[in-house]
Amino acid sequence: MAAVRAGLTEDDLRMLVKGPTADERALAAHKLCRAMDRDNMSRQEMAQAHEILRLMAKDAAELVRRALAITLKASPVLPRDVALKLARDVESIAAPVLNFSPAFSDEDLIDIARTGGAARQEAIARRHNLPAAVASALTDVGCEESVRLVCANDNADLGENALQTAISRYETSQPVLTAIAYRKVLPMSVTERLVDLVSDQVRRHLIEQHSVSPAVAQQIATAASERAVVDLVDQAGRAGDMGAFVAHLNKNGRLTASLLLRALAQGQMALFEWGISELAGVPHHRTWLMIHDAGPLGLKAIYERAGLPARLFPAFRSGVDTFHAINADGAARDKERFQERMLQRFLTQPQQAPKEDVDYLLEKMDRLASQARVARRAGGRTIN
């Protein structure tokens, strides 16, 4: 017998079966399980060991069954039928086995996830290398915490459909949405959907860590007005494909004079150039020449071709002139400092920007000044 070969005595085995107290039987169970897990056994010895484990799994004392579950929770020695019996036991016994044991098939875990209740779902959700079928089942039927756990488990194989299901079921749960957002890899469709549901902090993480498509920017714009589109480009420092970005905005009726003026006044010249190019139907390189290198009439000509309001042209002219003047100064192009100088000069020059746009730009300048004060208090330096 494997247990005897490992140094256990017949008294140990008798204590396991007939020990007068639960503590004595639990101690014998723990000793036997450790010996089984440590030794190499023949097929016959393994069969005998399994019979002993089945005996332990039937013990009336919870302490004995828990000793079995905890000691062999990750061991290949534990047979499937015993693992399934323990999985149906009280939660303190079921959880370690469900969390670690290799004895279960995918079908076992799916069935337990569907019928076993929250504590068992959560134990399964924490498993290492959770297969796609099991992870998907959890997103289908799991309680909120189990769905959060499986989404936070980067070793869980969660496909696009499973993630979309999790969002659909818990779209008002910031813990679940945040767990999804912080996964290492996300399908684009999931990123696009999340961006309108999560907090500002999590949204910034999505923008910084996952590719930002025109559709993502558009989704934010639809939910939070034109200001959100400009802020998105500002925060991300890029739009992966600016031509596609503005084309998408234009297709959805969001490429407006107000948006372009707000972007230009913040020094986001690329967005302005590509926006004018899109509206005018003129290639970007030709639009660039007419804005920057075609004399005083070039900007007016491309502006009129873009169909933008004539009354706003002086404001756009002021923005382009301000941009050129700051570049000519040769000042350092620190992003925040450049934006602040751009806004200061733009807002102090005669122009005819609508009141709502001026109010927005003043608020933006206030935010930049506030951020600079915070940086100075923290020991940062502002570049003049």
VMD Tcl script that draws the C-alpha trace (Angstrom):
set ca {
  {0.00 0.00 0.00}
  {1.38 3.42 -1.00}
  {0.64 5.01 2.34}
  {2.53 2.31 4.24}
  {5.47 2.54 1.81}
  {5.56 6.28 2.45}
  {6.08 5.74 6.14}
  {2.50 5.79 7.37}
  {1.50 3.12 9.85}
  {-1.53 0.92 10.09}
  {-2.46 3.03 13.11}
  {-2.61 6.06 10.84}
  {-5.07 4.29 8.56}
  {-7.16 3.05 11.49}
  {-7.21 6.57 12.92}
  {-8.46 7.84 9.57}
  {-11.38 5.41 9.61}
  {-12.16 5.03 13.31}
  {-10.57 8.00 15.05}
  {-12.82 9.05 17.93}
  {-12.64 12.78 17.20}
  {-12.83 14.89 14.03}
  {-9.50 16.55 14.90}
  {-7.70 13.19 15.05}
  {-9.23 12.00 11.77}
  {-8.45 15.32 10.08}
  {-4.81 15.10 11.15}
  {-4.58 11.56 9.79}
  {-6.27 12.68 6.55}
  {-3.80 15.53 6.12}
  {-0.84 13.23 6.72}
  {-2.12 10.65 4.27}
  {-2.91 13.18 1.56}
  {0.55 14.71 1.77}
  {2.11 11.27 1.47}
  {-0.05 10.40 -1.55}
  {0.78 13.65 -3.31}
  {4.50 13.26 -2.67}
  {5.11 9.63 -3.68}
  {5.18 7.91 -7.04}
  {2.66 5.07 -6.87}
  {1.99 2.09 -9.04}
  {-1.39 1.71 -10.73}
  {-2.55 -0.69 -8.02}
  {-1.34 1.60 -5.25}
  {-3.06 4.58 -6.90}
  {-6.35 2.64 -7.03}
  {-6.03 1.85 -3.33}
  {-5.25 5.51 -2.59}
  {-8.35 6.59 -4.48}
  {-10.50 4.29 -2.37}
  {-9.10 5.90 0.76}
  {-9.85 9.35 -0.65}
  {-13.43 8.33 -1.39}
  {-13.72 7.19 2.20}
  {-12.45 10.53 3.44}
  {-14.85 12.43 1.17}
  {-17.75 10.66 2.92}
  {-16.58 11.47 6.45}
  {-19.31 13.18 8.46}
  {-16.84 15.67 9.88}
  {-16.39 18.82 7.79}
  {-12.88 19.19 9.22}
  {-11.81 15.90 7.62}
  {-13.27 16.76 4.24}
  {-11.66 20.18 4.37}
  {-8.26 18.63 5.11}
  {-8.71 16.51 1.98}
  {-9.83 19.46 -0.16}
  {-7.07 21.82 0.92}
  {-4.21 19.32 0.86}
  {-5.03 17.90 -2.58}
  {-6.66 20.98 -4.14}
  {-4.10 21.19 -6.96}
  {-2.94 17.57 -7.01}
  {-3.34 15.17 -9.94}
  {-3.86 12.42 -7.34}
  {-7.41 13.60 -6.65}
  {-9.80 11.53 -8.83}
  {-12.58 13.26 -10.75}
  {-15.44 11.64 -8.84}
  {-14.01 12.77 -5.52}
  {-13.38 16.28 -6.88}
  {-17.01 16.48 -8.03}
  {-18.23 15.33 -4.62}
  {-16.13 17.97 -2.90}
  {-17.37 20.60 -5.37}
  {-20.91 19.91 -4.13}
  {-19.85 20.19 -0.49}
  {-20.07 23.32 1.66}
  {-18.44 26.40 0.18}
  {-15.29 26.30 2.33}
  {-14.54 22.82 0.95}
  {-15.75 23.36 -2.61}
  {-13.90 26.64 -3.23}
  {-10.25 25.47 -3.05}
  {-10.93 22.44 -5.23}
  {-12.87 24.45 -7.83}
  {-10.18 27.09 -7.84}
  {-7.25 24.74 -8.43}
  {-8.01 21.09 -9.18}
  {-7.05 19.71 -12.62}
  {-9.53 16.86 -12.14}
  {-12.49 18.71 -13.69}
  {-13.40 18.67 -17.34}
  {-14.62 21.85 -19.04}
  {-18.12 20.39 -19.02}
  {-17.90 19.80 -15.26}
  {-16.94 23.40 -14.62}
  {-19.63 24.76 -16.94}
  {-22.30 22.70 -15.20}
  {-21.12 23.82 -11.76}
  {-21.01 27.46 -12.92}
  {-24.61 27.21 -14.13}
  {-26.00 25.43 -11.05}
  {-23.62 25.96 -8.17}
  {-24.26 29.50 -6.99}
  {-22.13 32.59 -6.50}
  {-19.30 31.21 -4.31}
  {-18.60 28.35 -6.73}
  {-18.77 30.69 -9.73}
  {-16.23 32.99 -8.09}
  {-13.87 30.10 -7.34}
  {-14.01 28.95 -10.97}
  {-13.49 32.53 -12.22}
  {-10.14 32.67 -10.39}
  {-8.75 29.53 -12.05}
  {-5.49 29.79 -13.95}
  {-5.75 29.36 -17.74}
  {-9.54 29.27 -17.80}
  {-10.71 27.82 -21.15}
  {-12.94 29.84 -23.47}
  {-16.03 27.69 -23.01}
  {-15.90 27.97 -19.22}
  {-15.14 31.69 -19.24}
  {-18.00 32.29 -21.65}
  {-20.40 30.33 -19.44}
  {-19.48 32.55 -16.52}
  {-20.23 35.72 -18.47}
  {-23.56 34.17 -19.50}
  {-24.84 33.17 -16.05}
  {-22.37 34.39 -13.43}
  {-23.16 36.75 -10.59}
  {-21.67 40.24 -10.78}
  {-18.59 39.41 -8.71}
  {-17.81 36.23 -10.65}
  {-18.06 38.15 -13.94}
  {-15.77 40.84 -12.54}
  {-13.28 38.18 -11.45}
  {-13.23 36.35 -14.77}
  {-12.83 39.63 -16.67}
  {-9.99 40.63 -14.36}
  {-8.34 37.24 -14.95}
  {-6.01 37.80 -17.92}
  {-5.46 34.04 -18.08}
  {-9.14 33.52 -18.85}
  {-9.74 33.02 -22.56}
  {-12.47 35.63 -23.10}
  {-13.48 36.23 -26.69}
  {-15.31 39.18 -28.15}
  {-18.78 37.68 -27.70}
  {-18.17 36.80 -24.06}
  {-16.92 40.30 -23.29}
  {-19.89 41.86 -25.06}
  {-22.20 39.63 -23.00}
  {-20.51 40.77 -19.78}
  {-21.01 44.41 -20.78}
  {-24.65 43.85 -21.73}
  {-25.45 42.17 -18.42}
  {-23.55 44.61 -16.21}
  {-23.34 47.85 -18.18}
  {-24.05 49.90 -15.04}
  {-21.44 48.08 -12.92}
  {-18.23 50.11 -12.86}
  {-16.28 47.24 -11.20}
  {-17.14 44.89 -14.09}
  {-16.53 47.52 -16.77}
  {-13.22 48.52 -15.20}
  {-12.07 44.88 -15.05}
  {-12.78 44.56 -18.78}
  {-11.08 47.85 -19.62}
  {-7.88 46.82 -17.83}
  {-7.49 43.52 -19.69}
  {-4.23 43.36 -21.62}
  {-5.94 42.77 -24.96}
  {-9.37 44.02 -26.04}
  {-11.20 43.67 -29.35}
  {-11.86 47.04 -30.98}
  {-15.63 46.61 -30.75}
  {-15.37 46.15 -26.99}
  {-13.18 49.24 -26.60}
  {-15.65 51.27 -28.64}
  {-18.56 50.18 -26.49}
  {-16.77 50.65 -23.19}
  {-15.61 54.15 -23.89}
  {-19.07 55.62 -23.40}
  {-19.81 53.62 -20.22}
  {-16.75 53.91 -18.00}
  {-15.47 56.66 -15.70}
  {-13.15 59.40 -16.96}
  {-10.11 57.72 -15.42}
  {-10.85 54.37 -17.04}
  {-11.64 56.08 -20.34}
  {-8.19 57.68 -20.31}
  {-6.68 54.23 -19.76}
  {-8.58 52.88 -22.77}
  {-7.39 55.75 -24.95}
  {-3.79 55.40 -23.84}
  {-3.50 51.58 -23.83}
  {-5.76 50.49 -26.68}
  {-5.93 51.67 -30.26}
  {-8.28 54.60 -30.79}
  {-10.35 54.30 -33.94}
  {-12.53 56.97 -35.52}
  {-15.53 55.06 -34.23}
  {-14.29 55.37 -30.65}
  {-13.89 59.10 -30.99}
  {-17.29 59.35 -32.61}
  {-18.91 57.42 -29.79}
  {-17.50 59.81 -27.23}
  {-18.54 62.75 -29.36}
  {-22.11 61.51 -29.63}
  {-22.35 61.05 -25.88}
  {-20.54 64.15 -24.70}
  {-20.75 66.76 -27.51}
  {-18.06 68.21 -29.77}
  {-15.94 69.13 -26.81}
  {-15.31 65.46 -26.11}
  {-13.93 64.91 -29.62}
  {-11.45 67.75 -29.26}
  {-10.51 66.57 -25.78}
  {-10.05 63.03 -27.07}
  {-7.48 64.15 -29.65}
  {-5.89 66.29 -26.96}
  {-5.64 63.45 -24.45}
  {-4.57 60.76 -26.86}
  {-2.03 62.96 -28.62}
  {-3.01 61.22 -31.79}
  {-5.78 59.78 -33.87}
  {-4.40 56.65 -35.49}
  {-5.50 57.76 -38.97}
  {-6.51 61.43 -38.99}
  {-7.99 61.19 -42.48}
  {-10.26 58.33 -41.45}
  {-11.03 60.12 -38.20}
  {-12.40 63.26 -39.84}
  {-14.16 61.25 -42.58}
  {-16.01 59.35 -39.89}
  {-16.96 62.57 -38.12}
  {-18.16 64.08 -41.38}
  {-20.23 61.02 -42.26}
  {-22.06 61.37 -38.95}
  {-22.56 65.13 -39.22}
  {-20.06 65.99 -36.46}
  {-17.38 67.75 -38.50}
  {-18.70 71.24 -37.78}
  {-17.25 74.74 -37.91}
  {-17.46 74.91 -34.12}
  {-15.42 71.74 -33.66}
  {-12.73 72.87 -36.11}
  {-12.50 76.32 -34.53}
  {-12.13 74.87 -31.04}
  {-9.45 72.47 -32.25}
  {-7.56 75.19 -34.12}
  {-7.63 77.54 -31.13}
  {-5.90 74.82 -29.09}
  {-3.18 74.37 -31.69}
  {-4.49 71.07 -33.01}
  {-3.55 72.02 -36.55}
  {-3.59 68.49 -37.95}
  {-7.25 68.06 -37.06}
  {-8.03 71.45 -38.62}
  {-6.10 70.67 -41.84}
  {-7.65 67.25 -42.33}
  {-11.09 68.59 -41.45}
  {-10.88 71.34 -44.09}
  {-9.52 68.81 -46.59}
  {-12.46 66.47 -45.93}
  {-15.11 69.19 -46.21}
  {-13.56 70.76 -49.30}
  {-12.93 67.46 -51.08}
  {-9.32 68.50 -51.71}
  {-6.31 66.24 -51.02}
  {-4.56 66.95 -47.75}
  {-1.26 68.02 -49.30}
  {-3.00 70.65 -51.43}
  {-5.09 71.80 -48.47}
  {-1.90 72.15 -46.40}
  {-0.35 74.41 -49.07}
  {-3.43 76.63 -49.26}
  {-3.54 77.01 -45.47}
  {0.17 77.55 -44.85}
  {1.96 78.55 -48.04}
  {-0.36 80.16 -50.58}
  {-0.43 83.79 -49.50}
  {-3.32 85.59 -47.84}
  {-5.93 84.29 -50.27}
  {-5.14 80.59 -50.02}
  {-6.85 80.06 -46.66}
  {-9.91 82.03 -47.74}
  {-10.26 80.01 -50.95}
  {-10.05 76.59 -49.30}
  {-12.28 77.81 -46.44}
  {-15.00 78.87 -48.87}
  {-14.69 75.61 -50.78}
  {-15.22 73.73 -47.51}
  {-18.57 75.50 -47.16}
  {-17.87 76.95 -43.74}
  {-19.76 80.09 -42.55}
  {-18.36 83.34 -43.95}
  {-19.01 85.14 -40.65}
  {-16.52 82.84 -38.87}
  {-13.66 83.28 -41.34}
  {-12.00 86.10 -39.32}
  {-11.86 83.80 -36.28}
  {-10.24 81.01 -38.33}
  {-7.84 83.52 -39.92}
  {-6.89 84.66 -36.42}
  {-6.29 81.06 -35.32}
  {-4.01 80.24 -38.26}
  {-2.07 83.51 -37.84}
  {-1.65 82.81 -34.13}
  {-0.36 79.32 -34.83}
  {2.20 80.66 -37.32}
  {3.29 83.45 -34.96}
  {3.98 81.07 -32.07}
  {5.94 78.75 -34.37}
  {7.96 81.73 -35.62}
  {8.89 82.59 -32.02}
  {10.83 79.36 -31.83}
  {9.34 78.61 -28.41}
  {9.59 75.10 -26.98}
  {6.68 72.95 -28.13}
  {5.71 71.64 -24.72}
  {2.11 70.61 -25.38}
  {0.40 72.26 -22.42}
  {2.47 75.46 -22.65}
  {1.90 75.68 -26.40}
  {-1.84 75.25 -25.95}
  {-1.94 77.91 -23.26}
  {-0.05 80.43 -25.40}
  {-2.20 79.59 -28.40}
  {-5.39 80.18 -26.45}
  {-4.10 83.40 -24.86}
  {-3.14 84.94 -28.18}
  {-6.23 83.72 -30.00}
  {-8.61 85.07 -27.36}
  {-6.91 88.49 -27.19}
  {-7.07 89.13 -30.95}
  {-10.08 90.63 -32.73}
  {-12.20 87.77 -34.02}
  {-15.82 86.79 -34.31}
  {-16.00 83.41 -32.63}
  {-19.45 82.55 -31.22}
  {-19.91 83.18 -27.51}
  {-20.30 79.48 -26.70}
  {-16.98 78.71 -28.38}
  {-15.22 81.56 -26.60}
  {-16.66 80.36 -23.28}
  {-15.42 76.84 -23.99}
  {-11.93 78.08 -24.89}
  {-11.76 80.30 -21.80}
  {-12.69 77.31 -19.66}
  {-10.01 75.25 -21.41}
  {-7.41 77.94 -20.70}
  {-8.47 78.01 -17.04}
  {-8.00 74.25 -16.83}
  {-4.52 74.50 -18.31}
  {-3.57 77.26 -15.86}
  {-4.89 75.20 -12.95}
  {-2.90 72.16 -14.07}
  {0.23 74.31 -14.31}
  {-0.27 75.57 -10.74}
  {-0.63 72.00 -9.48}
  {2.56 71.02 -11.32}
  {4.47 73.94 -9.79}
  {3.31 72.99 -6.29}
  {4.52 69.44 -6.94}
  {7.93 70.72 -7.94}
  {7.37 70.69 -11.69}
  {8.69 73.39 -13.99}
  {6.72 75.43 -16.48}
  {8.56 76.23 -19.71}
  {8.28 79.90 -20.66}
}
mol new
graphics top color blue
foreach p $ca { graphics top sphere $p radius 0.5 }
foreach p [lrange $ca 0 end-1] q [lrange $ca 1 end] { graphics top cylinder $p $q radius 0.2 }
display resetview
